[in-house]
Amino acid sequence: MGAINNFDCEGTLTIGGISMNRAAWAVLGDNTGQGGLLPLWIYTEQRGEDRILPNAAGVIPYRRREAPTRHDLRLLITGDVDQNGAAVTDSRAGLATNLTYLETNVIQPTAATDGTRAATLTVFGAASRSANIHVLGLVPQEYHLSETSTIMVATLQISIPAGRFV
């Protein structure tokens, strides 16, 4: 099979100094556009409510503020190569190694006081954006195992306490 290459079409994401666009794994949206980096460019949840006026039409409008925003990223992980792109003899063992690396360096809670990891989003035609994020987990969706070619599709769950990358 070989290394995953998403051609950086949606930009690149780095979490805690680890690129999410390496030879052994990549964040890629599916054919419906779900799970990729594009929502990180623009989507932010908002909090706030308007006040209802008793016995009157309409409401008193109140300002909205950015709220913590969760994103589910589609992560493709292969066992065919290691993190540096070197071929692996047994792709099942390679997948286990790559998952252990991600678990240790990206997924496990960090010792930072607020529990966040620094993340950088690179968007084409714009300056890089940064945010401190929580990595909530990695949920396997599907996988194909064999000695010669192994791939896993998983959901990398993140939350941006400030709401968005700036």
C-alpha positions in Angstrom: 0.0 0.0 0.0 2.5 2.7 1.0 2.5 6.0 2.8 -0.7 8.0 3.2 -0.4 11.3 1.3 -3.2 13.8 1.5 -1.2 16.4 -0.6 -2.0 18.8 2.2 -5.1 19.9 0.3 -6.9 21.1 3.4 -3.8 22.5 5.0 -1.8 21.0 7.8 -2.3 20.5 11.5 0.3 20.1 14.2 -0.6 19.0 17.7 2.1 19.3 20.5 4.8 19.5 17.8 3.6 16.3 16.1 2.4 16.7 12.5 -1.0 15.1 11.7 0.1 14.9 8.1 3.0 12.3 8.3 3.9 9.3 6.2 2.1 6.9 8.6 -1.0 9.0 9.3 -3.0 11.9 7.9 -6.2 13.9 8.7 -8.4 13.6 5.6 -12.1 14.5 5.2 -14.3 11.8 3.7 -16.2 12.0 0.4 -18.9 14.2 2.1 -16.4 16.7 3.4 -16.8 15.5 7.0 -13.8 15.0 9.3 -11.2 17.1 7.5 -9.4 20.3 8.5 -11.7 22.6 6.6 -14.1 23.1 9.5 -11.2 24.2 11.7 -10.7 27.2 9.3 -14.2 28.7 10.0 -16.5 26.9 12.4 -16.9 28.2 15.9 -19.7 27.4 18.4 -21.3 30.4 20.1 -23.0 30.9 23.4 -25.5 33.4 24.6 -29.3 33.9 24.6 -31.7 36.7 23.9 -34.1 37.8 26.6 -37.8 37.1 26.0 -40.0 40.1 26.6 -43.2 39.1 28.5 -46.4 40.2 26.8 -44.4 41.7 23.9 -43.3 40.7 20.5 -39.7 40.0 19.9 -36.7 39.7 22.3 -33.9 41.8 23.7 -30.9 40.8 21.7 -27.7 40.0 23.6 -24.2 39.6 22.3 -22.9 36.2 21.4 -19.5 34.9 22.4 -17.3 32.2 21.1 -17.6 28.9 23.1 -15.5 25.8 23.4 -15.8 24.0 20.0 -15.4 20.3 19.4 -14.2 18.8 16.2 -14.1 15.2 15.1 -11.2 14.7 12.7 -11.0 11.7 10.4 -7.5 10.1 10.9 -6.2 7.5 8.5 -3.3 5.4 10.0 -1.2 2.9 8.1 1.1 0.2 9.4 2.9 -0.1 6.1 5.4 2.6 7.0 6.8 4.2 10.2 6.5 7.8 11.2 9.4 8.8 8.9 8.1 6.9 5.9 10.4 3.9 6.1 8.8 0.6 5.0 7.8 -1.8 7.7 8.1 -5.6 7.2 4.9 -6.6 9.1 2.3 -3.9 8.7 0.3 -5.2 11.7 3.3 -4.5 14.0 3.8 -1.2 12.2 0.2 -0.2 13.0 0.7 -1.1 16.6 3.9 1.0 16.7 2.2 4.0 15.0 -0.8 3.8 17.4 1.5 3.6 20.4 3.4 6.7 19.2 0.2 8.6 18.7 -1.1 7.5 22.1 2.0 8.6 23.9 2.6 11.9 22.0 -0.8 13.2 21.1 -3.7 11.4 22.8 -2.7 10.8 26.4 -3.5 13.7 28.8 -0.6 16.1 29.0 1.0 17.3 32.2 0.3 21.0 31.3 -1.6 22.8 34.0 -4.7 23.3 31.9 -4.4 20.0 30.1 -4.1 21.5 26.7 -1.6 20.9 23.9 -0.4 23.7 21.5 -1.7 23.2 18.0 -1.0 25.0 14.7 -3.2 25.1 11.7 -1.8 26.1 8.4 -4.3 27.4 5.8 -3.4 28.1 2.2 -3.2 31.8 1.4 -3.3 32.8 5.1 -1.0 33.0 8.0 -0.7 30.0 10.3 -3.2 30.0 13.1 -2.7 28.6 16.6 -4.8 27.4 19.6 -4.4 25.4 22.7 -6.6 22.3 22.4 -7.7 19.3 24.4 -7.3 16.0 22.7 -10.3 14.0 23.8 -9.5 10.6 22.3 -9.1 8.4 19.3 -12.0 6.2 18.4 -11.5 3.4 15.8 -14.1 3.3 13.0 -12.9 0.6 10.7 -9.7 -1.2 9.9 -8.2 -3.7 7.4 -5.4 -6.0 8.7 -3.0 -8.2 6.8 0.7 -8.8 6.9 1.3 -6.8 3.8 -1.1 -3.9 4.1 -2.8 -2.5 7.2 -4.9 0.6 7.6 -7.1 2.0 10.3 -9.7 4.8 10.0 -10.3 6.5 13.3 -11.9 9.7 14.7 -9.5 12.0 16.5 -11.7 14.0 18.9 -10.5 17.5 19.8 -11.9 20.5 21.7 -10.8 24.1 21.4 -11.5 25.9 24.7 -11.1 29.3 23.1 -13.5 28.3 20.3 -11.2 28.6 17.3 -7.7 28.9 15.9 -6.5 32.5 15.7 
